[in-house]
Amino acid sequence: MPLSSLAAALCAPLLGALLAWTGAAKLASRRLPAQAAGTALPRLVRGPRRATAVLRATGAAEVALAAGLLLAPTHPLPGAGTALLGAGFVGYLALAKRVAPESSCGCAASDQAPISWHSFARAGAVALGGVGAASADTRWWTAVAERPWAAVVFLALGAVALGWLSAGPGRGWRPVLARLRLRMFGNPLAATATAGGDGGPVPVAASVELLERSRAWETAVPLIRSGLLEHWDEDGWRILHYAGARHDAGCDCERPVSVVFALDATADLDRPLGQAIRVSVVDQETERVLTAELLGR
């Protein structure tokens, strides 16, 4: 089997696995409204509920295409649909980058990083891979059986490339592995805190996880348009800074704001410590701290 035919056949399982993951994440996520609020969709479809519905419909389409790619790889429809989906993603990302530069991609349920060239490259890879899958004339499991070693190398390289593009710029695998380690083995400082009463600062990922499950986050998330931009510790507090936008009825436009959270630097999900998480919203142009009434708009 020529390498070109092998590559075309193996596009189906690679993209099938990717779309199954991103689609299932959207359908199963309880935080989908919060994710939708961080994208440009509320502005493009005029409302957070419609934005959530669009994301959920996209997830359903991804799961359906994944099933077609994995179970009927030689049928041209799943591949063509995947190519159209990827092209649609590219168009959406270009529009979102223009109307809300700090918004997140919304490609996966936990993705809050701002749109970058990684997002465009991943969408382009989906489109090109869909074209390859649509042109395949051999089932992917047959291709694997005929050239197993070449198939393993191709699948490994493809999985690494898609994983790297999904991780985002400057992030790589370290945050993913850090969160996995925290979930499997817990916070390494937890034992120290239990024994001595007061532990040291926890990993930033643990603070972010605690924040994203708080009422303070639920209150402010409609304003947030980016992932975590910066963080620092000061006087026992951990400060987490996000970019955001709020609707100004006076000019009927979106005004950029900074959303800043402050929480105990030693708190995590296992030891929330009962403290309130403080949130401040600052207009980036006037540097004025918004009142609770303005925050709710």
C-alpha positions in Angstrom: 0.0 0.0 0.0 1.4 3.4 -1.0 2.2 5.8 1.9 -0.3 8.3 0.4 -3.1 5.8 0.6 -2.1 4.8 4.1 -2.1 8.5 5.3 -5.5 9.1 3.8 -6.9 6.0 5.5 -5.5 6.8 8.9 -6.9 10.4 8.8 -10.2 8.7 9.9 -9.2 7.3 13.3 -7.1 10.4 14.1 -9.9 12.9 13.4 -12.5 10.5 14.8 -10.7 10.3 18.1 -10.3 14.1 18.2 -13.9 14.9 17.4 -15.2 12.2 19.8 -13.2 13.9 22.6 -14.2 17.5 21.8 -17.8 16.6 21.0 -18.4 14.4 24.1 -16.7 17.1 26.3 -19.2 19.7 25.0 -22.2 17.4 25.5 -21.2 16.2 28.9 -19.9 19.5 30.4 -22.0 21.0 33.2 -20.0 24.2 32.7 -20.9 24.7 29.0 -22.8 28.0 29.7 -19.7 29.3 31.3 -17.5 28.2 28.4 -19.9 29.7 25.9 -19.8 33.0 27.8 -16.0 33.1 27.3 -16.3 32.9 23.5 -17.4 35.4 20.9 -20.6 33.4 20.4 -22.8 35.5 22.7 -22.0 38.6 20.5 -22.4 36.7 17.2 -25.7 35.0 18.0 -27.0 37.6 20.3 -27.3 35.9 23.7 -25.7 33.4 26.1 -28.5 30.9 25.7 -28.1 30.8 22.0 -24.4 30.5 22.3 -24.7 27.5 24.6 -27.2 25.9 22.2 -24.7 26.4 19.3 -21.9 24.8 21.3 -24.0 21.9 22.2 -25.2 21.4 18.6 -21.5 21.6 17.5 -20.7 18.9 20.0 -23.5 16.6 18.7 -22.2 17.2 15.1 -18.7 16.3 16.2 -19.8 13.1 17.8 -21.8 12.1 14.8 -18.9 12.8 12.4 -16.6 10.8 14.7 -18.8 7.8 14.6 -18.9 8.0 10.8 -15.2 8.3 10.5 -14.5 5.4 12.8 -17.3 3.0 11.6 -17.7 3.9 7.9 -14.3 5.3 6.9 -14.6 4.6 3.2 -17.9 6.5 2.9 -17.1 10.0 1.6 -19.8 11.7 3.6 -18.1 11.7 7.1 -14.9 12.9 5.6 -16.6 15.7 3.6 -18.6 16.7 6.6 -15.4 16.9 8.7 -13.7 19.0 6.0 -16.7 21.4 6.0 -16.6 21.5 9.8 -12.9 22.4 9.8 -13.5 25.1 7.2 -16.4 26.4 9.3 -14.1 26.5 12.4 -11.5 28.6 10.4 -14.2 31.1 9.4 -15.6 31.3 12.9 -12.1 31.8 14.4 -11.4 34.6 12.0 -14.7 36.4 12.8 -14.3 35.8 16.5 -10.7 37.2 16.4 -12.1 40.4 14.8 -15.1 41.0 17.1 -13.6 39.7 20.4 -9.8 39.4 20.2 -9.5 38.1 23.8 -12.3 35.5 23.5 -11.5 31.8 23.8 -11.9 29.2 21.1 -14.5 27.1 22.7 -13.1 24.1 20.9 -13.1 21.9 24.0 -15.2 22.2 27.1 -12.3 23.1 29.3 -10.5 25.4 26.8 -10.4 29.0 28.0 -7.2 30.2 26.3 -7.5 33.1 23.9 -7.7 32.3 20.2 -4.2 31.9 18.7 -2.5 30.5 15.6 -2.7 27.1 17.3 -6.5 27.3 17.1 -6.3 28.2 13.3 -3.8 25.4 12.7 -5.9 22.8 14.5 -9.0 23.9 12.5 -7.0 23.7 9.3 -5.7 20.3 10.2 -9.3 19.1 10.7 -10.3 20.5 7.3 -7.3 18.9 5.5 -7.7 15.7 7.3 -11.4 15.6 6.4 -10.4 15.9 2.7 -7.9 13.0 3.2 -10.5 10.8 4.9 -13.1 11.5 2.1 -10.6 10.4 -0.5 -9.6 7.2 1.3 -10.5 3.9 -0.5 -9.3 1.6 2.2 -10.7 1.0 5.7 -8.3 2.2 8.3 -8.1 -1.1 10.1 -7.2 -2.8 6.8 -4.4 -0.2 6.3 -3.1 -0.9 9.8 -3.1 -4.6 9.2 -1.2 -4.2 5.9 1.4 -1.8 7.1 1.4 -2.0 10.9 4.7 -0.3 11.7 4.2 2.6 9.3 0.6 3.0 10.7 1.9 3.1 14.3 4.4 5.8 13.4 1.8 7.9 11.5 -0.8 7.6 14.2 1.7 8.5 16.9 3.0 11.5 15.1 -0.5 12.7 14.2 -1.7 12.3 17.8 1.3 14.3 19.1 0.7 17.0 16.6 -3.0 17.3 17.3 -2.3 17.2 21.1 0.3 19.9 20.8 -2.0 22.2 18.8 -4.8 21.5 21.3 -2.6 22.4 24.2 -2.2 26.0 23.0 0.8 28.3 22.7 3.3 28.3 25.5 1.3 25.7 27.5 2.4 22.3 26.1 1.8 19.3 28.2 2.9 20.6 31.6 -0.5 22.1 32.7 -2.3 19.0 31.5 0.1 16.7 33.4 0.0 18.9 36.5 -3.8 18.7 36.7 -3.7 15.0 36.1 -1.2 14.6 38.9 -3.4 16.7 41.2 -6.4 14.6 40.5 -4.6 11.3 40.9 -2.3 12.0 43.9 -3.8 15.1 45.4 -2.0 18.3 46.4 1.5 17.5 47.6 1.2 20.3 50.2 -2.0 18.9 51.7 -0.2 16.6 54.2 2.0 19.5 55.4 -1.1 21.6 55.9 -2.9 18.9 57.8 0.0 18.2 60.1 1.1 21.8 60.7 -2.1 23.7 60.4 -1.0 26.1 57.8 0.4 24.9 54.4 2.3 26.9 51.8 0.9 28.2 48.6 -0.7 25.5 46.4 -0.1 25.1 42.7 -1.9 27.7 40.6 -3.9 25.0 38.8 -5.4 24.0 42.2 -6.4 27.7 42.8 -8.0 27.9 39.4 -9.9 24.7 39.9 -11.2 26.0 43.2 -12.1 29.3 41.7 -14.0 27.8 38.7 -16.3 25.9 41.1 -17.1 29.0 43.2 -20.1 31.3 43.2 -17.8 34.2 42.5 -16.8 32.6 39.2 -20.4 31.9 38.3 -21.2 35.6 39.0 -18.4 37.0 36.9 -18.0 34.4 34.1 -20.4 36.2 31.7 -17.8 39.0 31.6 -14.7 36.8 31.1 -13.3 36.6 27.6 -9.9 35.0 28.1 -8.1 32.3 30.0 -5.9 33.1 33.0 -3.6 36.0 31.9 -1.4 36.4 34.9 -1.2 35.5 38.6 0.8 36.5 41.7 0.8 36.0 45.4 0.6 38.9 47.9 0.1 39.0 51.7 -1.2 35.4 51.7 -3.6 36.1 48.8 -3.4 34.6 45.3 -4.4 37.1 42.6 -5.8 35.7 39.3 -6.3 38.1 36.4 -8.6 37.6 33.4 -9.6 39.9 30.5 -13.2 40.6 30.0 -15.9 42.8 28.4 -19.2 44.2 29.6 -22.0 45.7 27.6 -22.4 49.5 28.0 -26.0 50.6 27.4 -24.8 54.2 26.9 -22.9 53.5 23.7 -24.5 50.1 23.0 -21.1 48.6 22.8 -18.7 46.3 24.6 -16.1 47.9 26.9 -13.0 46.0 27.9 -12.6 45.2 31.6 -10.1 43.4 33.8 -11.6 40.7 36.1 -9.5 40.1 39.1 -10.1 37.4 41.7 -8.4 37.1 45.1 -8.4 33.9 47.2 -6.3 32.3 49.9 -3.1 31.1 48.4 -3.1 28.0 50.5 -6.7 26.9 49.7 -7.7 24.2 47.3 -10.7 21.8 46.7 -9.6 19.6 49.6 -9.1 22.6 51.9 -11.3 25.5 50.8 -10.7 27.0 54.3 -14.1 28.7 54.2 -12.9 32.0 52.9 -14.9 34.2 50.5 -13.4 34.7 47.1 -13.1 38.4 46.3 -13.7 39.6 42.7 -13.1 43.1 41.3 -14.0 44.3 37.8 -12.1 47.3 36.5 -12.8 49.3 33.4 -9.6 49.2 31.3 -10.1 52.6 29.8 -11.2 54.6 32.8 -9.5 52.4 35.5 -12.8 52.7 37.5 -13.8 49.8 39.7 -17.4 48.8 38.7 -20.1 48.6 41.3 -22.1 45.4 41.9 -25.0 47.0 39.9 -22.8 47.5 36.9 -21.3 44.0 37.3 -24.7 42.5 37.0 -25.4 44.1 33.6 
